[in-house]
């Protein structure tokens, strides 16, 4: 099958993911991005910074000052290269990539650095304009919609679809087991660059728990509602991280690691946002006249175990096709960087197949949306 206007992916990589106030506690988001993009350019010697037309990055918690522009300047790009930041909550990184691809398809640009960066450790405290008290979270929906906390929605969704706590815990445990096996099997080396600075190197993700157990998970108390089933163990943690995707017109003479082929972004009721990946993936398959058998691998952001279980059950997916190396419940979810992390892992998996194949990266978005992106590997015919 041929796709109209494919966009080449020169590189898709990430840094190890840290927990909030963990090993990136004192490292600015600009420095995280600088560290990652430097390594990408060192590995892709044909690519020069002068080739880059735009920097478009996702970010959620480091508001203000156009972070993408600061990242671009910190990374040594010319001050003549424009940059902008996208905040679409969990979808920020994927939307940054989609926007970049559209710039290239339209002819507005030829090569763009995209992805995302997040430092929850260095997020500024924002005060409510009336009470002058710190805002724990921003509103996701105005009246007359009910503005539930995402964890509360996870509890409501698990109750509505009859997903027991034990099933959620088992899914979370499996995510850690798959992540541990991927790390021990050195299956992540093509997607991860270590964070390197004077005096130290960070080469492993901080929140993967090799010794996690059902016994330990079962002892955790509900995190959001008194009788809820979402806990700190079966919900994604809060994280710092960076991802970088370099996109190019296929007319350029670069070696491509894969191809961006298209996307769907859907919207639904804010209280149903956990169904976003299901609806977006359904629409994506219909849009390109594909069946699940045409898809080699799927990377789903595991915001909550209940959400991932719904997705897996709906499409009747096994652990080989869905998040084969583990997901966000193990690795973490550095909001703005997550979209790029999904693409990095998806391409890593697809390119190990060593034949033309397709994959999907998908996630839910707070406020009631879902995004799915279709990717072809490096052997996929343009």
N, C-alpha and C positions, 0 to 999 in steps of 0.2 A: 504493500500500500504506500502511495506517495502522499505527502502532505504539502499543502500550499504554504510557501514562505517559511521554511524552517530557519531557525536561528542557531548558529553554532555555539557550543559551549567549549571555550578554550580550557577553562579550569573551574573546578568546584571543590572547595576545601573548607575546613574549619579548624579552629583551635580546640584543644581539650576544654571540656565544659566544667566550670567551677561552680560551687554552691555559693549562695549569698553570704557575704563576709567570709569567704573561703580564700583560696590562694590568689585570687585576683582582687582582693579587697582594696588594695591601695593603687591599683592600676587603672588608669582612665580608659574609657571606651575608645578614645582616639588612639591610644597606645596599643590596645588590643588589635585594632584594625591595621595599624601601621606594621605591627609584627607579622600578621598573617599575609598581608598583600605583598610585603617585601619578599617573603619566601616563595610566593606564587610567581613573581616576576623573575626571581633567581632560577626557578625551575623551567620557565618558558622563555628561553633566551631570544627567540625571534620577536617577542612582544616587547615594546618599549612604552614608557609612560607617555611619550608624545603621541602614541596611537589612540589614547583614550579620549573620547568625546564627552562623556558624562560620568559622574559618580552618583548612583541612586541607591540609597540604603534604607533599610527598615530599622526602626527603633521605637520603643514605647516609654521607658521610664526616665530617660535622660533628656527631658523636654527642654526646648528652648535653644536658640543659637544655631539652628540648622546643623545638627551633628554631622551629617554627611559632608558638609563643606569643611568643618573642622577636621574630620577624618582625612579628607582629601589633601588638605594643606599639610597636616601632620605627616602623611605618608609620602610627601615630596612631589605630588602632582603640581603642575603649573598652576599659578593663580588664575590663569585664563580658562581653566576647565570648570564648567558649571557643575553644581552638585545640589541635590535636594533630598530631604528626609521624608519618609512615609511612615505614618502611624495608623495602622489598621489593626491594632492590637496583635493577636497571635498571627494574623495573616500578613503582617507588615513586610516580612522578608520575601514571601512569595509574590506579593503585589509589587514590590520593588523590582523583582525579576520580570514580572509580566509587563510592567511599564517600560522597562529597559528593552525588552524584546519588541514591543510595539514601536518604540523610537527607531529601532533598527529596521523593522519591516517597512515603516513609512519612509525611510530614507533620511530621517532627521539625524541619524548617527550611524557610525560604522562599528565602533567597539565601545562597550560600556562596562564599567566595574559596578557590580550590584551585590546583593546579599543583605547582611544586616549585622548589627552589633548591639549588645546589651550589657549594661553594668547595673544590676539591681543594687549592688553594694554601694555604688556612688550616686544613686538616685537622690535628687534633691527633695527635701521635705516641702510639701505644698500645703498652704493654710487655706481653710475655708474662708470665703470673703465675709461671712456674717459672724461665725463663732470664733474665728482666728485659731481654730484647732486643726491639727494635722489631718489631712484627708487620707484615709486608709485606702480608698479606691475611688476612682472617678465613676460617675453615673454612666451606665451603658444603655439606658433607655429612659425617655421622658414620659411624663403622664400623657395619655391614660395607661400606658404599658406599666406592668409591674417590674421594678428594677431589682431583681433578686441577685444576690451574690452567686458567682459561678459555681461555687461549691454547694450552695443550697440547691441550685438547679440540678447538679449532679445527683444529690440525694433524691430530689423529686423524680428525676428521670429513672433512677434505679428502682424506685418504688413503683412507678407507673408501668415499667416493663418487666417487673419481677426479676431483678438481678440481685441475688443474695450477696451478702457481705463476703461469704466464703468464696464465691465465684470471682468476685472482684479481687480479693487477696491472692487467689491462685493465679489470676492473670498477671498481677503485678509481680509475683514471684517469678513467673515464667519470663517476664521481660528482663529481670535481673539475670536470670540463668542464661538467656540467649546473649545478652550483652557480655557477660563474663566469658562465655564460650568464644564469642567473636574476638574479644581482647586476647584471650589466651591462644587462640588460633591465628593471631596476627592478621585478621581479616579487615582491620580498620586502617591499615597503614597507608592506603591510597587516598583516604579522605582526610586524615588528620595530620596537621603540621604541629610540632611542639611549640609551645611558647618559649622563646629563648631571650634572655636578657643577661646583662653582666652579672655573673656569679651564680645563676641558677637556670634550670630548665624544667618546664612542666610538660610532661609527655602523656599523662593519663587522666581520664575523666574522674571527677571527684565524688560523684554521687552513686556510682555503680556499687552495689553491695553483694559481693560474691558469697557471703555467709548468711544472706537473708533466708528466713524460714517461715513457714506457715504459722508456727508457734509464735514467733516474734511479731509477725504482722497481726495476728489475732488479738494481741494484747493492747494494740493501739486504740485509743478512744476516738469517737467521732470528731471530725475536725470542724464541721460547719453547723450542723443542727443536732439537737440533743439525742435524738433517736436515729440519726442518719447512718449511712453505711460508708460514706467517703471519709477516708482517714489520711494521715500524712504518708501512709505506706502505699495506698492505692490511688493517690493523686500525684500529679507531677510536682517536683520540688521547685523552688525559686532559685534562679541561676544567673551566672554571668557567662558570656561567650561571644564569639565572633565567627561569621561565615563570610565567604567571598566567592562570588560567581563572576567570571569574566565572559561576556557574551560578544559575539561577533557576527557580522554579515558572512554568509557562506562564500561570498565572492573574494574574501580575503585569504591569503595563502598560509593560514595557520593549520596546525594539527588540532582536530576537534576531539574532545573526550565524549561528546554526545551532542544531542540536538534538542532544543526546545521546539515542540510541535504544536502547542495550543493549550488552552485553559478554559475553565468555566468558573464563574463566581456567582453564587446564588445567595438569596436572602430569604429569611423566614422569621417567624415570631422570635423575639429575643429569648423567651423562656424555652425555646426548642433548639437553641444554638448547637447543642451536642449532636443533633441530627444533620448538621451542615455537611460533614464529609460524605454521608450517604447520599444526600440530595445532589451535591456537586459532582460526585463520581458517577452517579446514574446519568446525569445530564451530559457529562463528558463522554461517556461511552456512547450515548445516543448521538451526540454531535458528530462524532467521527466514525459512526457505524461500526463500533467495536464490541466484542464480547469479552468477558473476563478471561476466557481461554487465550485471547490475544495478548494478554498482559502477563509479563514474566514476573514482575515484582511490584509491590505496593509499600510505600512508606507513609504511615499515618502518624500524625502527632498525637501521642497518648496523653491528652489533657487529664483525663480521668479514666480509670479502668472501666467504669460503666460505659463510657462513650466508645472505647475501643472494642468492648465486647459486643455492643450493639452493631458496630460496623462489621466486625468479623462474622457475626451470626447472620446478618442481613445478606451478605454476599457469599456466605458459606466458604470462608477462606481458611486454609490451613496455615500453620506456623512457618511453613517454608515460603509461601507467597507474601504473607503479611509480616512486616517488621522482623525479618529473619535474624537480624543481629541485635534485637532488642529495640526498645523505643524510649520515649521521654520519661516514662515512669522510672526507668533506670538511669538514663544519661542526663536527664534534666531538660528544661524548657526555657532557655534564655530568649524570651519573647521575640524581639525583633530579629534575632539571628536564626530562629528555628526554621524558617522557610528555606534558607540557604543550607542549613544542616540537613534537612530532609533531602534536598537535591544532591548534596554531596554524598550521602549514604546511598541514595537510589542509584546514582551513576556508578558508585563503587560496586554495588551488587550487580548491576546490569553488565558492566564491563568484565566481570569475572565469568560471565556466561560464554563469552568469546564467540558470539554469533549475533546477527541482527535481532534485536528484541526491544520491546516497549515496557515502560514502567509509569506508575502514577505516584505523585506526591500529593497528599491531601491533609487538610486540617479544618478544625472548626474555629470560628471567630466570635469573640464575645460581642454581644449586641444582636446576634442572630444572623450569621452568615456562614458560608462554607466555600472553600476554594479547592479545586483540583487541577493539577498541571500534568500534561502528557509529555513524557521524555523518551527519546530514542537513544540507544547507546552508540558508542563510537563506530560500530559496524553498520548502523542503521542506514539504509539507502535514502538519500535526500530526495 
